[in-house]
Amino acid sequence: MKTARLISVTILATALLTACSSEPDEGNSVPASWIRQEYSATGTAYVDSSDSTSEVAKEIDGHTSARDRIDDGDTVLLRYRDDIVAVTPYKSGGSRIEIDDYGTGYYRWKSSIRSVWPDPDSAAFRGGGPGEGK
């Protein structure tokens, strides 16, 4: 009886530790530190002086998958859990990368987003569970 109880406790403890130690969902977090390492800083933005916006967006999304992507001409917007990464043309053939928190980015790029992504002030954006967003 003690052996069965000990085995049950051991299995339960292992299951709990495994659940608690799981990696966070990287597809939801903007890869800010990677962007800082990969691209040249220029004030509040980062620059790739040779690659097009679509190439840079593909590199960023390839490193950490975005929740969604909008291509609007030469501008590419990548949506992450709490942030928006905007990749816009820079000089001749290069790209400028800017990271905004979701609310700021949403209103800044609203003309490109065109109601595709939820408004940060709407219930659709806040619907995370009991008590969230209240």
N, C-alpha and C positions, 0 to 999 in steps of 0.2 A: 504494500500500500504506500509506504514512504517513497519507494522507487518511482512509482507511477506519478505521485504528486511532484516529486523532484523533476521528473522529465517534463511534466506539464508546465511547471514554473519556468524551466529552462527554455522551452519552446516559446512560451509567451514573452519572456524577456527578450529573446532573440528577435522575435517579430516586432516588438515595440522599438528596440534599438535600430533595427533596419528601417522602419518607417520614419523615425525621427532623424536619421542621418542621411536621408535621400537628398540628392542635389536639388537646388532650386531650379525652376523652369527657366533656363537660359533664354528661351525664345521670348520671354517677357521683359527682359532687362536690356536696356540699351548698352552696347559695348563701349562705353565712354573711355575707359582706360586704354582699350585696344585702339580706338580712334586717335587718342592723344599720342600713342606710340607710333602709329602707322603713318600719320599725316603731319605736315608742318603747321604749327600754331601761328595764327595771325590775329592777334587781339582776342576776340570772343569766338572766332571760327577756326577751322582747319582747312588746309589747302593741299590738293594734289595738282601739281602744275601741269601734268601731262595727260591724265586719264579723263575720259568723258564722264558726264554725270551718270549715265547708265552703267558704265564699267565700275565706278566707285561705289554706287549703290549695290551692285552685285557683289563686290568685295565685302562690304559691310554686312549685307544680308547673309552672305556665305559664311562669315565668321560667327554671327549670332542671328538666327532667323527672326525676322520681324513678324508681328501679328498680321500686318497688312502692308500693301505697297500701292502708291498712286503715282503713275507717270503722267505728267501734265506738260507736254512739250519737252523742253530741256530740263525741267525740274522733276526730281524724284523725291517723294516723301515716304519715309519708312515709319510705321507706327509700332511702338513698343508699349509695354504696360503703362508706364508713367511718363513717357517721353515721345517726342517726334524728332526724327533726324531728317533734315532737309539737305538735299544735294542739288546745288545750282551751278550754272556755268560760271567759270572764273577765267578771265582774260581769254586768250585764244587756245581753246582745247582743254583747259584744265577744269577743275571742280572745286567748289567751296562747300564745306560741310559744316552745318550748324546743328546744335542739339538744344532743343527747347523742352521744358516740361510740357506735359500734354495740353494743359489749359492755355498757356501762352502760345504754343505752336498751333493749336487749333484755331485760335482767333487770328493769328498772324497769316496762316495759310488757308483761311476759310474759303477763299475763292477757288482754290484748287481742290479742296476736300469735297465741296458741293454735296453736303449731307450724306456722304458715304460713311464717314466715321461719326460716332455719337458725340453730340455736344456735351462738353464737360459739365454743363449746368443742368443736364437732363437726367431723368430717372434711369434711362437706358445706360448711362455711363456709370451711375452709382450702384447699380443692382448687384452688389457683391455678396449679400447675405444679411442675416439678422443684425440690425443696428448699424450697418455700414452706410456711411453717407448721410447720417442724420445729424 
